[in-house]
């Protein structure tokens, strides 16, 4: 019998918050600054279907420059915080989960100040723990730190994210991971990274998480797929 989950850890960008468009604006700024290949919106989205190293190769980015580009991208993201909205139906799901007494947490590459501002702007106060500024390869470390700090074992937790690196980080701990398809990666790319679950709608996510935490509520009338912006 599977253990009931005591804590659900969410990614922020592309999972909770609807900011895929902002990521495209960030790429435009970074590409001009570093003279990277100029891409259309469709080109940026096509790039996201490729493995990480293939993306760098296609853009002509040396691996040693990646940490700097990543930090600067995060700094630019701060300019778009006020434009970040929450995925439709997500707020209701968080309230239901919070009422079922499961702990909610965020582990994100975004800064804690940005995370708190996005949550405040959208009237969300359901999260008990937040870990920010996870580097490109630092999500595993941040997730393990959060669990250790608050006294949870890996089997107590489940992670919800939208990127391949989320899945790989969780599998290496290991903790169960749910991949959502409305964020930064395609369904096929996510499937190839072998998450425990893939969901395409808020209703699917709600039913799965309520089952995992011993709850019973589900969000009604949310069966349509969450569309990428």
Order of alpha helices (4+ residues) and beta strands (2+ residues): beta-beta-alpha-alpha-alpha-alpha-beta-alpha-beta-alpha-beta-alpha-beta-alpha-beta-alpha-beta-alpha
